[in-house]
Amino acid sequence: MPRILVLNGPNLGRLGSREPDVYGDQDLPALERLLNAEKDAATEIEVRQTDDEAELIRWIHAAVDSATPVILNPAAFTHYSYALRDAAAMLATAGVPLVEVHISNPHAREQFRHTSVISGVATGVIAGFGFDSYVLALAAIERRSR
């Protein structure tokens, strides 16, 4: 059974209550339900969230070791975590898909959000479509895995 990790960085555990005008009013359990409804029958989805950079890096290391595709919303780590970027690069080196996603469009927000240190090593980037960013990433990974 194909497996896809959906990894979410800092503050995304507060979805639904944190800045609903930017991030919407849905929470992570709603995201998980949506992805499970949209996935191919044979695909297993695992949604995780952490505010801990080291934990997120460990999850990516495990994905490299198991050749598990990743949908990654690095949240604030997007803009400065070279350690996370280096871990993500290991996925690229191993030929494992990594799709960077963002609920909002970082380029339509504050200047500091315009730079991603992750994008250069990601298979692709999808941003600005709310939870549909994840659905589009899921579809792209499933299509590439056939």
N, C-alpha and C positions, 0 to 999 in steps of 0.2 A: 504494500500500500504506500503510495507517495505521501510524504509528510512535508509540511511547510510550517516553519516557525514564523510567527508574527510578533516581533519584538518592539516594545515601546519604551522610550526613555523617560526622563524626569518630568514630573507633574502630570503625565498623561493618566495616571491613576485618579486624577481629579476631574476627568472629563465628565460632562453633564452638569457640573457646578462651576467650573473654572471658565470664565470669560465665554459664556454661551454665544455671545454675538460673534466671536471669532471661531470657536471650536464646536459650536452646536450644543444641543441639550441631551445628546446621547452619551451613554457611558461605555466602558470597555465590555461589560457583558452584552450590551446591545451590538457592539462591533463583532463580538464572537458569534452571536446568533446570525447576524447578517452574513458573515463569511461562511458559516456552515450551511446556510441556505443557498449560497451562490456557488459553492465549490462543486467539482466533479464528485460523483458518488465514491470513488476510490481514494480520494484525497483526504488526508487527516490534517486538521488545522490545530495548532497549539498557540494560543494568545498569551503572551507574558508582558508584564510591565515591571520596571524597577526605577528607582531614583538613584541607584548605585551604579556608577560607571564601571567599576570592577566586575560587578555581577553581569552587566550587559556584555562586557568583553568575554567573560567566561562562557556565556551562552553562545557567542559567535564562535569561539574556539571549538566548542562542542559541535556546532553546525559544520565547521570545516572538517572535523574528524569523522563525522557521520555523513558528509556530503548532502546535508539537508539545506534546501533553498530557504532564503530568509527574505521576509518583508520587514523592513526596518524603518521605524519612525524614531530617529535619534533625538528628537525634540531639541532642547538647548544644546546638547552635545554636538549637534550638527555643525555648529559654528566655530568650535575650538578644540574638540577632542581628537588630538592626533593619535592618542592611544587607541581610540575606537576606530579611527581611520585605518591604522595599521592592522588591526584585527580584521576589519572588513576587507582589506586588500588580500588577506589570506584566502578569503572566499573566491575572489576573482582569480587568483593564482591557481586555485584548485579547480576552476571552471564551474563553480557552484553559483547559481543565480542569486543576486542580491538586488532587490528593488528598494530604493529609498523612497519613502512616502512622507507627505505632510498633509495635514487636514486643511490648513490654510495655505495661501500662496505666499511664501516667504518674501518674494520679490515685490509684493504689494504692501509690505509692512516696513518696519523700521530698517534703516540702512544696515545695521549690524546683522540682520537676519538674511541679507542677500548673499552671503558667502557660506558655502557648504564645503567642509573638508572631506565629506563622505562621497559626494557626487562623482568625483574623479575616479573612484574605484568601484562604483556601483554599476550594475548591468544597465540600469535605467532609473529615472527619477520621475515620480508622479506627484503633483502638488496642486492644491487649491480646489479639490473636488469633494471636500468633507470626507465622510467614510467611503465614498465611491473611489477615492484614491487607493484605498486598500483593495477594493473589489477589482479595479483595473489592474493592480499589481498581481493579484491572485490569478486573474485570467491570463496575464502575460506569462507568468511562471508555468502555469498548467499547459499553455500552448507550447512553450519551449521544451517541456518535459515529455511531450508525446513522441 
